[in-house]
Amino acid sequence: MPLYRVTIDRSLCSGFGSCIEASPRLFRLDGEGIATVTVAETDDASVLEAADACPMGAILVEEVRAA
C-alpha cells in the first residue's frame, strides 16, 4: 500500500473546502478559512481525490518510497 506525503500551498488555497468533502479525515479549514492537513503522511488514497478536487491546485501529493 503506498504512503502519500501531503502539503498545501497556503498562498493558493481559497478555502473552497472541496478537499474536506473528498477526504474529511485528512483536511480541515483553519481559523483563517485556509485548508490544512491533519497528517503529514497517509496511506489513505482519498487524498488523491482531494487533490484532484481542489480548484486552485493547492494540494501536492507525493508518493513516499519505502527505505
SULHU-V816655 format. One record per residue. RES is the residue in three letters. PHI is phi in whole degrees, 0 to 359 (none if undefined). NEAR is the number of other ideal C-beta (glycine too) atoms within 10 Angstrom. D_FIRST is the distance of its C-alpha to the first C-alpha in Angstrom with 1 decimal. Layout:
# SULHU-V816655
RES|PHI|NEAR|D_FIRST + RES|PHI|NEAR|D_FIRST
This chain:
# SULHU-V816655
MET|none|5|0.0 + PRO|291|11|3.8 + LEU|245|13|6.6 + TYR|245|20|9.8 + ARG|262|15|13.4 + VAL|239|23|15.9 + THR|225|12|19.6 + ILE|238|19|22.6 + ASP|277|13|25.8 + ARG|297|12|28.2 + SER|286|8|31.1 + LEU|264|15|29.6 + CYS|293|21|28.6 + SER|248|12|31.3 + GLY|75|15|29.9 + PHE|298|16|29.5 + GLY|87|16|26.8 + SER|300|19|24.7 + CYS|294|29|21.6 + ILE|291|17|22.5 + GLU|297|12|23.1 + ALA|282|19|19.7 + SER|210|23|17.8 + PRO|295|13|20.4 + ARG|285|12|18.4 + LEU|255|21|17.4 + PHE|228|24|20.8 + ARG|207|13|24.4 + LEU|263|15|27.7 + ASP|276|11|29.7 + GLY|298|6|33.5 + GLU|267|9|34.1 + GLY|80|11|32.1 + ILE|255|15|29.5 + ALA|293|26|25.7 + THR|229|15|23.8 + VAL|263|19|20.2 + THR|276|12|19.9 + VAL|221|13|17.0 + ALA|277|10|16.5 + GLU|223|13|12.8 + THR|208|20|10.2 + ASP|256|10|6.8 + ASP|281|17|9.2 + ALA|291|12|9.3 + SER|296|17|13.0 + VAL|296|24|13.6 + LEU|291|17|13.8 + GLU|296|14|16.4 + ALA|297|23|18.2 + ALA|296|20|18.6 + ASP|295|13|19.9 + ALA|282|17|22.2 + CYS|291|22|23.8 + PRO|291|9|27.2 + MET|263|15|27.9 + GLY|67|11|24.8 + ALA|275|20|24.5 + ILE|258|26|20.7 + LEU|250|13|18.8 + VAL|239|15|15.0 + GLU|239|11|13.8 + GLU|283|9|10.4 + VAL|269|13|10.7 + ARG|273|7|10.7 + ALA|293|5|10.5 + ALA|286|3|14.1
